[in-house]
Amino acid sequence: MPTLIVTDDPKDWPSELPEAEVVDAWSYLTSPRFAALRNAKLFNLCKSYRYQSAGYYVSLLAEARGHRPLPSITTIQDMKSPAMVRLMGEELEDRIQKDLHPLQSDAFTLSVYFGRNVAKRYDTLSRYLFDSFRAPMLRAQFKKIDGRWQLRGVAAIGASEVPEAHWPIVAEAAREFFAGRRGSVRRRAAWRYDLAILRNPKEAEPPSDDKALQKFAKAAEAVGLAVEVIGPDDYGRIAEFDALFIRETTAPNHHTYRFSRRASGEGLVVIDDPESIVRCSNKVYLAELLSHHHIPSPKTLVAHEENVDEVLECIGLPCVLKQPDSSFSRGVIKVETADALRDELARFWRESDLVVAQEYLPTTFDWRIGILDGQPLFACKYFMARKHWQIIKRDAEGKSSYGKFETLPVELAPRKAVRIATRAAELIGDGFYGVDVKQSGDQFTVIEVNDNPNLESGVEDAILRDELYRRMADVFLRRIERRKLGYGGGNNRP
């Protein structure tokens, strides 16, 4: 992959780097050679990224040409946003206080060169800032207010602004970054695009096991996608990829949402996209959505402090109570009596002003229909855990036991189940969803739509096997290519 360093004047970058070509901004903007260049990595070291300046257009046109600019237009906007600077300062609070505590002054400026500083003691803070604001060189301004340091501003450093004494460390940091020793994605020539899989190795119940991810990676590489597993600390690397596949339990108030939002803003193909995470994570939203579009679902009422009696009258007992952000059977309980209903609602209301109350539909299993890109991908029966009313049973110590499963060809699953599952998923978007459907005779009702559904080796892939992963890889490839051609990635239908 060609690497370009774009400056206001090539003389502004005095160091020789065999890995990169130094180009002036005007040549990059106007020369047909650069307009025709494919899959280039670009480092924008212009002095100004002011709106409609040459530096601004370098990153803007780089994105239009399918190049990978650092900084991207999204990062440029983030650096100008006081709210974003404040948010990142809050996320780095502990590191800022630890590293700047020894300083006696009330103001401090930190220069960051490809994630490094001339003083080694600030390297960790520099790397965090580089990960938060993905610009090759930047200057962070700190002020001490009421005894605590605060990040007050972030701005890019142009190549012409680097002090002569700093050039040795700048050149060394750049060489390390280009060589891949500071988080750069390594890419084989046979691979056309880069796909990141977000996974947290510390998660107790991840949506995919190692074997499933290995199968997906093999299928993705077969169609030309270089796959790399990244973790929660790799937030700043998002712009290095063409697509992001989140295989960690998602939530709006969680780093998975920030990853998804950042990736979407950087123009990546994302599954799960941020809209799907928000929509699927809230049971109140889902209940209203399914009702509004007349999707068959259990009798449901949104409970608040003024309608407890209505829950008893309309839903009856026993009934199921759900926290709006419940997942994996957590925050979902069955109540048998009016007293228990009032007690549990009061407990839930300490976390949320609204709670979903739903009629209890006893069944021996739930259908899980996997939907990707608007098409059914797999059909599973998840049986209830032994002597329990849910598919997952948790004991007092938090240990889990699961019911059995049975995977069927989609063609052999009940047509009604597949049809209403597909309709429900379409209301969310065109990502990857697991729709839970209950069957009572020939009647089917949608319980919920899950983003980030389970995909485990030997379970959901039991019928299609490797073909399942190939289909998923094809969706990523097709969306990436559409984005490169300017047609959008199809992460979410309007």
C-alpha positions in Angstrom: 0.0 0.0 0.0 1.5 3.4 -1.0 2.2 5.8 1.9 2.1 9.5 1.4 3.2 12.3 3.7 1.5 15.5 2.6 2.9 18.8 3.8 2.5 22.5 2.7 6.1 22.3 1.4 8.1 19.0 0.9 11.1 20.8 2.6 9.0 20.9 5.8 9.7 17.1 6.2 13.5 16.9 6.3 13.8 13.3 7.3 14.1 10.5 4.7 11.7 7.7 5.0 12.0 5.0 2.3 8.5 3.7 3.2 6.8 7.0 2.3 6.6 9.6 -0.5 6.6 13.3 0.6 4.2 15.4 -1.4 3.1 19.0 -1.2 -0.6 19.6 -0.6 -1.2 21.4 -3.9 0.3 18.6 -5.9 -1.8 16.0 -4.1 -5.0 18.1 -4.7 -4.4 18.8 -8.4 -2.2 16.0 -9.9 -4.1 13.3 -11.8 -1.5 10.8 -10.6 -2.7 11.1 -7.0 -6.4 11.2 -8.0 -5.9 7.9 -9.8 -3.8 6.2 -7.0 -5.6 3.4 -5.2 -5.6 2.3 -1.6 -3.0 4.8 -0.4 -2.3 5.6 3.3 -2.0 9.4 3.8 -0.5 11.4 6.6 -1.7 15.0 6.4 0.9 17.2 8.0 -0.3 20.6 6.7 -0.1 23.5 9.1 -3.9 24.3 9.1 -7.0 22.2 8.8 -9.2 25.2 8.8 -12.5 24.7 7.0 -11.9 24.8 3.2 -8.1 25.3 3.6 -5.7 23.2 1.6 -5.1 21.0 4.6 -8.8 20.5 5.1 -9.2 19.5 1.4 -6.3 17.1 1.6 -8.2 14.9 4.1 -11.5 15.5 2.4 -10.4 14.5 -1.1 -8.3 11.6 0.4 -11.6 10.1 1.7 -13.3 10.7 -1.6 -10.4 8.9 -3.4 -10.6 5.9 -1.2 -7.3 6.8 0.6 -6.8 6.6 4.3 -6.1 10.0 5.7 -4.7 10.7 9.2 -6.4 12.8 10.4 -9.8 12.1 8.9 -12.4 14.8 8.5 -14.1 13.3 11.6 -11.0 13.7 13.6 -10.5 17.2 12.4 -14.0 18.1 13.6 -13.4 16.3 16.9 -10.4 18.4 17.6 -12.4 21.5 17.1 -15.2 20.4 19.3 -15.0 21.5 23.0 -17.5 18.9 23.9 -15.4 16.1 22.3 -12.2 17.4 23.9 -13.9 17.5 27.3 -15.3 14.0 26.8 -11.8 12.6 25.9 -10.3 14.5 28.9 -12.8 12.8 31.2 -11.9 9.3 29.8 -8.2 10.0 30.3 -8.7 11.6 33.7 -6.7 9.1 35.8 -3.7 9.1 33.4 -3.7 12.9 33.1 -3.7 13.3 36.9 -1.0 10.7 37.4 1.4 12.0 34.7 1.0 15.7 35.3 0.8 15.6 39.1 4.5 16.4 39.6 4.3 19.6 37.6 4.4 22.9 39.6 3.0 25.2 36.9 -0.7 25.7 36.2 -0.4 25.2 32.4 1.3 22.5 30.3 1.6 21.8 26.6 2.3 18.3 25.3 3.5 17.7 21.8 2.6 14.2 20.5 4.4 12.7 17.5 2.9 9.5 16.2 2.0 8.6 19.7 5.2 9.7 21.3 6.7 12.6 23.2 10.3 13.8 23.4 10.1 13.0 27.1 9.7 9.3 27.6 7.7 9.7 30.8 4.8 11.1 28.8 4.8 8.3 26.2 1.7 6.6 27.7 -0.3 9.8 27.9 0.8 10.6 24.4 -0.3 7.2 23.0 -3.7 7.7 24.6 -4.1 11.1 23.1 -3.0 9.8 19.7 -5.6 7.0 20.0 -8.3 9.5 20.9 -7.4 12.1 18.3 -5.9 10.1 15.4 -3.7 12.9 13.9 0.0 12.2 13.1 1.2 15.1 15.2 -0.8 17.1 17.7 -0.4 19.5 20.6 -2.5 19.1 23.7 -3.1 22.0 26.1 -3.7 21.3 29.8 -4.6 23.7 32.6 -4.7 23.1 36.4 -8.1 24.2 37.8 -8.9 23.7 41.5 -5.8 21.5 41.9 -6.7 19.1 39.1 -5.4 19.0 35.5 -7.9 19.3 32.7 -7.5 18.8 28.9 -8.5 22.2 27.5 -7.6 21.9 23.8 -6.1 19.8 21.1 -4.7 21.0 17.8 -2.7 19.5 15.0 1.0 20.3 14.5 2.1 21.0 11.0 5.5 19.7 9.8 6.7 23.3 9.5 6.0 23.8 13.2 8.2 21.0 14.6 11.2 22.4 16.5 14.5 21.3 14.9 15.6 19.6 18.2 12.5 17.4 18.0 13.1 16.0 14.5 15.1 12.9 15.6 12.3 11.7 17.8 9.7 12.6 15.1 11.6 10.5 12.5 12.1 7.6 14.9 8.4 7.6 15.9 7.3 7.8 12.3 9.6 4.9 11.3 8.2 2.8 14.1 4.7 3.6 13.2 5.2 2.8 9.5 6.9 -0.4 10.4 3.9 -1.5 12.4 5.4 -1.4 15.8 3.0 1.2 17.1 -0.3 -0.3 16.1 -0.2 0.0 12.3 -2.1 -2.6 10.4 0.1 -5.0 8.5 -1.4 -6.0 5.2 -0.5 -8.6 2.7 -0.7 -7.7 -1.0 -3.3 -10.4 -1.7 -5.7 -8.7 0.7 -7.9 -6.0 -0.7 -9.4 -4.5 2.5 -8.9 -4.6 6.3 -11.6 -5.8 8.7 -11.3 -5.5 12.5 -13.2 -7.8 14.9 -13.8 -6.1 18.3 -13.6 -8.6 21.1 -12.9 -8.4 24.8 -10.9 -11.4 26.0 -12.1 -10.7 29.6 -15.8 -11.0 28.7 -17.3 -14.0 30.5 -20.1 -14.8 28.0 -19.0 -13.4 24.6 -21.4 -13.7 21.6 -18.9 -15.8 19.6 -16.3 -18.4 20.7 -12.8 -18.6 19.4 -13.5 -21.3 16.8 -16.4 -19.4 15.3 -14.2 -16.3 14.9 -11.4 -18.4 13.4 -13.9 -19.8 10.8 -15.1 -16.3 10.0 -11.6 -15.0 9.6 -10.8 -17.8 7.3 -13.9 -17.1 5.1 -13.1 -13.3 5.2 -9.5 -13.8 4.1 -10.7 -16.1 1.2 -12.6 -13.1 -0.3 -9.7 -10.7 0.2 -10.3 -9.3 3.7 -7.4 -9.1 6.1 -8.8 -9.8 9.6 -7.4 -8.5 12.8 -8.9 -9.0 16.3 -8.8 -5.8 18.3 -9.7 -5.0 21.9 -11.1 -2.1 24.0 -7.7 -0.3 24.0 -7.6 0.0 20.2 -10.2 2.8 19.9 -7.7 5.1 18.2 -6.9 2.5 15.5 -10.4 2.4 14.0 -9.5 4.6 11.0 -6.9 2.0 9.9 -9.7 -0.4 8.8 -12.4 -0.6 6.2 -14.9 -2.5 8.3 -15.6 -3.3 11.9 -17.4 -6.5 13.2 -18.3 -6.2 16.9 -18.2 -9.5 18.7 -18.6 -8.2 22.2 -21.9 -7.7 24.1 -23.0 -4.2 23.1 -24.7 -1.4 25.1 -25.2 2.4 24.4 -23.4 3.4 27.6 -20.4 1.2 26.8 -17.2 1.3 24.8 -18.8 -1.0 22.1 -21.1 1.9 21.2 -18.2 4.4 21.1 -16.3 2.0 18.7 -19.4 1.7 16.5 -20.1 5.4 16.5 -16.4 6.2 15.7 -16.2 3.6 13.0 -19.4 4.8 11.4 -18.2 8.4 11.5 -14.9 7.4 9.9 -16.9 5.8 7.0 -16.3 2.1 7.9 -18.8 -0.6 7.2 -20.0 -1.5 10.8 -21.9 -4.4 12.2 -23.4 -3.6 14.7 -24.0 -0.1 13.6 -24.7 2.5 16.3 -28.4 2.9 15.4 -29.0 -0.9 15.8 -27.2 -0.9 19.2 -29.4 1.9 20.5 -32.6 0.5 19.1 -32.1 -3.2 20.1 -30.7 -2.3 23.6 -33.9 -0.7 24.8 -36.9 -3.0 25.4 -39.2 0.0 25.8 -38.3 1.2 22.2 -38.8 -2.4 20.8 -42.2 -2.8 22.5 -43.4 0.5 21.0 -41.9 -0.3 17.6 -43.4 -3.7 17.2 -46.8 -2.4 18.4 -46.7 0.5 16.0 -46.0 -1.7 13.0 -48.5 -4.4 14.1 -45.9 -7.1 14.5 -47.4 -10.0 16.6 -45.9 -9.8 20.0 -46.9 -10.7 23.6 -49.3 -8.4 25.4 -47.1 -5.6 26.6 -47.4 -2.5 28.8 -44.7 0.1 29.6 -44.9 0.3 33.4 -44.3 3.5 35.4 -45.2 4.6 38.9 -48.7 5.6 38.0 -50.0 2.5 36.2 -49.2 -0.5 38.5 -52.9 -1.4 38.7 -53.2 -1.2 34.9 -50.4 -3.8 34.7 -52.4 -6.2 36.8 -55.6 -5.5 34.8 -54.1 -5.6 31.3 -51.3 -8.1 31.6 -52.3 -10.3 34.4 -50.3 -12.7 36.5 -47.8 -14.3 36.2 -46.1 -11.7 34.0 -42.5 -10.9 32.9 -40.7 -7.7 33.9 -37.8 -6.4 31.8 -35.3 -3.7 32.4 -35.1 -1.6 29.2 -31.4 -2.6 28.7 -31.6 -6.2 29.7 -29.6 -8.8 27.8 -28.7 -12.5 28.1 -31.7 -13.0 30.4 -30.2 -10.5 32.9 -32.7 -8.0 34.2 -35.6 -10.2 33.1 -37.8 -11.7 35.9 -41.1 -13.5 36.2 -43.5 -12.4 39.0 -46.4 -14.5 40.3 -48.2 -12.2 42.8 -49.3 -8.6 43.0 -47.0 -7.9 46.0 -44.0 -9.3 44.1 -45.0 -7.2 41.1 -45.0 -4.0 43.2 -41.7 -4.9 44.9 -39.9 -5.7 41.7 -41.2 -2.7 39.9 -40.0 -0.5 42.7 -36.6 -2.1 42.5 -36.4 -1.7 38.7 -37.5 1.9 38.9 -34.4 2.8 40.8 -32.5 2.2 37.6 -35.1 3.3 35.0 -38.3 5.4 35.0 -39.9 3.0 32.6 -40.1 -0.9 32.8 -41.5 -3.3 30.3 -44.3 -5.6 31.6 -45.2 -8.5 29.3 -47.5 -11.4 29.4 -46.0 -14.7 30.3 -46.1 -17.2 27.4 -44.9 -20.6 28.6 -43.1 -22.6 25.9 -40.5 -25.4 25.9 -38.3 -23.5 23.5 -37.8 -20.2 21.7 -37.1 -19.8 18.0 -34.0 -17.7 17.2 -34.0 -16.6 13.6 -30.7 -15.1 12.5 -31.1 -12.2 10.0 -28.2 -10.6 8.0 -28.7 -8.0 5.3 -32.4 -8.5 5.4 -32.1 -12.3 4.7 -32.6 -15.2 7.1 -29.3 -16.9 7.8 -30.0 -19.6 10.4 -32.9 -21.0 12.5 -32.4 -22.4 16.0 -34.6 -23.8 18.7 -33.3 -22.7 22.1 -34.8 -24.9 24.7 -35.5 -23.7 28.3 -32.9 -24.5 30.9 -33.8 -27.5 33.1 -36.5 -26.6 35.6 -36.5 -23.0 34.5 -38.7 -20.8 32.4 -35.8 -19.2 30.4 -33.1 -20.6 28.1 -30.4 -19.4 30.6 -30.6 -20.2 34.3 -28.4 -18.4 36.8 -27.8 -19.5 40.3 -27.1 -17.3 43.3 -23.4 -17.2 42.6 -24.0 -16.0 39.0 -23.1 -19.4 37.4 -25.1 -20.1 34.2 -26.6 -23.3 32.8 -28.2 -23.5 29.4 -31.0 -25.5 27.8 -30.4 -27.6 24.7 -30.5 -26.4 21.2 -31.5 -27.6 17.8 -30.5 -25.9 14.5 -32.6 -26.4 11.4 -32.3 -25.3 7.8 -34.1 -22.0 7.4 -36.3 -23.7 4.8 -37.6 -26.2 7.4 -38.4 -23.6 10.1 -42.0 -22.5 10.2 -42.7 -20.0 7.5 -44.6 -17.7 9.8 -41.7 -17.5 12.3 -39.2 -16.7 9.6 -41.5 -14.1 8.0 -42.3 -12.1 11.1 -38.7 -12.3 12.3 -37.6 -10.8 9.0 -40.2 -8.1 9.2 -39.2 -7.2 12.8 -35.5 -7.1 11.8 -36.2 -4.8 8.9 -37.6 -2.2 11.3 -34.2 -2.0 13.0 -32.0 -1.9 9.9 -30.1 -4.3 7.7 -27.4 -5.5 10.1 -26.9 -8.8 11.9 -29.8 -9.6 14.2 -31.2 -12.5 16.2 -35.0 -12.4 16.5 -36.6 -14.3 19.3 -40.0 -15.8 18.4 -42.4 -17.8 20.5 -44.6 -20.5 19.1 -48.0 -21.4 20.5 -49.7 -23.8 18.1 -49.7 -22.1 14.8 -49.4 -18.6 16.4 -46.0 -16.9 16.5 -45.1 -13.8 18.4 -41.9 -11.7 18.4 -40.3 -11.5 21.8 -37.4 -9.2 20.9 -34.8 -8.3 18.3 -31.2 -8.6 19.4 -28.3 -6.9 17.8 -25.0 -8.8 18.2 -26.6 -12.2 18.4 -24.8 -15.4 19.4 -22.8 -17.0 16.7 -21.0 -20.1 18.1 -19.3 -23.0 16.4 -21.4 -26.0 16.4 -24.6 -24.1 17.3 -25.8 -21.4 14.9 -23.5 -22.8 12.1 -24.5 -26.4 12.6 -26.4 -26.5 9.3 -24.6 -24.2 6.9 -21.1 -24.7 8.5 -18.4 -22.8 6.7 -21.0 -21.5 4.2 -22.5 -19.4 6.9 -19.3 -17.5 7.5 -18.7 -17.1 3.7 -22.1 -15.5 3.4 -21.2 -13.1 6.2 -17.9 -12.3 4.6 -19.5 -11.6 1.3 -21.8 -9.0 2.9 -18.8 -7.2 4.4 -17.0 -7.3 1.0 -20.0 -6.1 -0.9 -20.6 -3.2 1.4 -17.0 -2.1 1.5 -16.9 -2.1 -2.3 -20.1 -0.1 -2.5 -18.7 2.5 -0.2 -15.5 2.7 -2.2 -17.6 3.4 -5.2 -19.5 6.1 -3.4 -22.8 4.2 -3.0 -22.8 4.0 0.7 -22.3 0.9 2.9 -25.9 -0.1 3.7 -25.3 -0.3 7.4 -28.8 0.9 8.1 -31.8 1.6 6.0 -33.4 5.0 6.4 
